[in-house]
Amino acid sequence: MAYGALVTVQLLFATLPVAGKLGLEGLHPTVFVAIRVALGTGCLFALERLVHASPIPSSGDLARLALFAVFGVVLNQGLFMWGLDFTTAVNATLFMTVIPVFTYAIAVGFGYEVLGAKRLGGIVLALVGVLVLLDPRRFTMGDVGNLLILANTFSYALYLVISRPILSRVPPLTAISWIFLFGGLMLVPIAWVQAGAGAFVVDARSAWILAYVVLGPTATVYALNLWALKRVASSTVAAFIYLQPIAGVFFAWWILGEAVVGRTFVAAALVFCGVALVTLGREPAVAAEVEEGGEAQGASV
């Protein structure tokens, strides 16, 4: 049952870029994100009440959670949807896999980790894979989207590193609920200014897509991850993350009809090898960070 839940988590999360592409056909990117975060906030707080019912964090921690919302929700999800509007779901899926690489590199920059030769090689391999996918010899609007997705992954990795200390005081589900709330309070006015009040009126098709994104790759992903973490080792939960890009590329090809060219396979192989070098053989503290990030990933990305 636990393994089935973990597979379901990755399959749901893998559909996010595809659902996003379909949703963008009828919604402004920032409006899509604002509505998703607003509805997701309600779902996450309801889940938090059932699981933890934790007290309201201190005023200092609330201020920190508001700051984390800038990187973990506003920039993270905003850049993702704006990038997805220009690039393909296949590229978005592959770029998302470099989050552990960026997380480790940022942790080294903050002095939380020591740079080792194997992990440095992993960073280089992953970046080479990114360059292969970007193909700097030519530059199109699709590459603008690719760069926005890369900025999205960097923002989320930064969020993982800077938010880690607060998780010793605030349970992860409580923290992500408040982060979503603060993110929604920032995103709704931004979307209102960018697209106007009329953009929040959605048709039936867009409403179904939004409902799926909120209930599937957001609330259900988080609930199943929490359930699975109580039944299997956290390292096992983290290992299942590697199913997501494979499923994501398949869904983009099957549902959207996106082409998967030879360069995509080469880039994917390089990125996967780089991520493996960075994450395998990590210290327990690093393992905890990656697994906490994986737990929140379905709700935040």
Secondary structure, 3 states (H helix, E strand, C coil): CHHHHHHHHHHHHHCHHHHHHHHCCCCCHHHHHHHHHHHHHHHHHHHHHHHCCCCCCCHHHHHHHHHHHHHHHHHHHHHHHHHHHHCCHHHHHHHHCCHHHHHHHHHHHCCCCCCCHHHHHHHHHHHHHHHHHHCCCCCCHHHHHHHHHHHHHHHHHHHHHHHHHHHHCCCHHHHHHHHHHHHHHHHHHHHHHHHCHHHHCCCHHHHHHHHHHHHHHHHHHHHHHHHHHCCCCHHHHHHHHHHHHHHHHHHHHHHCCCCCCHHHHHHHHHHHHHHHHHHCCCCHHHHHHHHHHHHHHHHHC
